[in-house]
Amino acid sequence: MLQKKTYQGKQKGPHYFENKGPNAPKWYVVDAKDQVLGRLATVIARAITGKTKTTYTRHADTGDFVVVLNAEKVALTGNKETGKLYRRHTGYVGGLKTATAGQMRARHPDEIIRLAVWGMTNKSSLARHQMKKLKVFAGAEHPHAAQNPQPLPMGTVRRTNLAKKAAK
């Protein structure tokens, strides 16, 4: 039985991705205002890992850069604002720190999106490198205008009922 040859992406030099040519990473911008957190995170995770491209290879970095704006206005469904807990450990005995999603939104609104996207990637050194392609900002301003980011084609991402009522 004959097997067909498949395309395998190669690493070009010491960097993880091709910096020129048709497979070079693109820059995208996403407005997170009134977007449901989990649905937004899946779209972003697919973009930074490169799963939206035809040249996707799991051992090479083929992903794109994603700039997320208005992270403080991302929507959480149900009672996740008070019920969802974020835990971290300081490394010392009894050093477990817990914060609700509301407390995280007040202190570090960008960390909510970053942790949601990190949870949807595989945990490896390549994934840690791909997470550096995610740029999250709490407000509507970002310093990456020189890269000319395009809107991320998100398909059908469900917005919250609040956004639907405000649009009417």
C-alpha positions in Angstrom: 0.0 0.0 0.0 1.5 3.3 -1.0 1.4 6.3 1.3 1.2 9.8 0.0 3.8 12.3 1.1 2.7 15.1 3.3 4.0 18.6 3.8 6.1 19.0 6.9 7.0 22.6 7.8 10.7 23.2 8.6 12.3 25.5 11.0 14.2 28.2 9.2 17.4 29.0 11.1 17.5 29.8 14.8 14.0 31.4 15.0 10.8 29.5 15.2 9.0 31.0 12.2 9.6 32.2 8.7 10.1 36.0 8.9 9.6 36.6 5.1 7.5 35.0 2.4 4.0 33.8 2.1 4.1 31.8 5.4 5.3 34.8 7.4 3.1 35.6 10.5 0.4 38.2 10.0 -0.9 40.6 12.6 -4.5 40.6 13.7 -6.5 42.7 16.0 -9.6 41.6 18.1 -12.0 43.8 20.1 -13.0 41.8 23.2 -15.8 44.1 24.2 -19.0 42.1 25.0 -17.4 38.9 23.6 -17.9 35.7 25.6 -14.5 34.8 27.1 -14.3 31.1 26.2 -15.5 31.5 22.6 -13.1 34.3 22.1 -10.2 32.4 23.6 -10.7 29.4 21.2 -10.5 31.7 18.2 -7.4 33.4 19.5 -5.7 30.1 20.4 -6.3 28.7 16.9 -4.7 31.8 15.4 -1.6 32.0 17.6 -0.9 28.2 17.1 -1.4 28.4 13.4 -4.2 25.9 13.1 -6.1 28.3 10.8 -3.4 28.0 8.1 -2.9 25.2 5.6 0.8 25.0 6.4 0.1 24.1 10.1 2.7 21.8 11.5 2.5 20.9 15.2 6.3 21.0 15.8 6.9 24.3 14.1 5.6 27.8 14.9 3.3 28.7 12.0 0.9 31.0 14.0 0.1 34.7 13.7 0.3 37.6 16.1 -3.0 38.6 17.8 -3.6 42.0 19.5 -6.6 41.9 21.9 -8.2 45.3 22.9 -10.8 46.1 25.6 -9.9 43.1 27.8 -11.6 44.7 30.8 -14.9 44.5 28.9 -14.9 40.8 28.1 -18.1 39.0 29.1 -18.4 36.1 31.5 -21.6 34.1 31.3 -23.7 32.8 34.3 -22.3 33.6 37.7 -18.6 33.2 36.7 -17.9 36.8 37.9 -18.1 35.7 41.5 -18.0 31.9 41.2 -14.9 31.3 38.9 -11.7 31.1 40.9 -8.2 31.7 39.8 -5.6 30.0 41.9 -1.8 30.4 42.1 0.9 29.3 44.6 3.7 31.4 45.8 6.0 28.5 46.5 6.0 28.8 50.2 4.1 26.6 52.7 0.5 27.7 52.9 1.0 30.1 49.9 -2.1 29.3 47.9 -3.6 32.6 46.6 -7.2 32.6 45.3 -9.0 35.4 43.4 -12.4 35.5 41.8 -12.9 36.6 38.2 -14.2 40.0 39.4 -11.1 40.6 41.5 -8.9 39.6 38.6 -10.8 41.9 36.3 -10.2 44.8 38.7 -6.4 44.1 39.1 -5.2 42.5 35.9 -7.9 42.5 33.2 -5.5 41.3 30.6 -4.6 38.2 32.6 -8.1 36.7 32.3 -7.8 36.4 28.5 -4.2 35.3 28.7 -5.0 32.4 31.1 -8.0 31.4 29.0 -5.9 31.1 25.9 -3.1 29.4 27.8 -5.6 26.7 28.9 -6.4 26.0 25.3 -2.8 25.4 24.1 -0.6 22.4 24.7 1.9 22.9 27.5 5.3 22.8 25.8 8.2 25.1 25.1 6.7 25.8 21.7 3.4 26.9 23.3 5.2 29.2 25.6 6.9 30.8 22.6 3.5 31.0 20.8 2.0 32.8 23.8 4.5 35.6 23.3 2.5 36.3 20.1 -0.5 37.3 22.1 -0.7 41.0 23.0 -3.5 41.8 25.4 -4.5 45.4 26.4 -7.1 46.5 28.9 -8.1 49.6 26.9 -8.7 50.5 23.2 -5.2 51.7 22.5 -2.2 49.6 21.5 1.4 50.4 20.3 1.4 48.0 17.4 -0.1 50.3 14.7 3.2 50.0 12.7 2.5 46.3 12.0 -0.8 47.3 10.4 -3.0 44.6 12.1 -6.1 43.4 10.3 -9.4 42.4 11.9 -9.3 38.7 12.8 -11.8 36.6 10.8 -13.7 35.2 13.7 -16.6 33.5 11.9 -19.6 33.2 14.1 -18.6 34.1 17.6 -21.6 34.5 20.0 -21.9 37.8 21.7 -23.7 38.3 25.0 -27.3 39.3 25.4 -26.1 42.6 26.7 -24.4 43.4 23.4 -27.5 42.3 21.4 -29.7 44.6 23.5 -27.3 47.5 23.1 -27.2 47.1 19.3 -31.0 47.3 19.0 
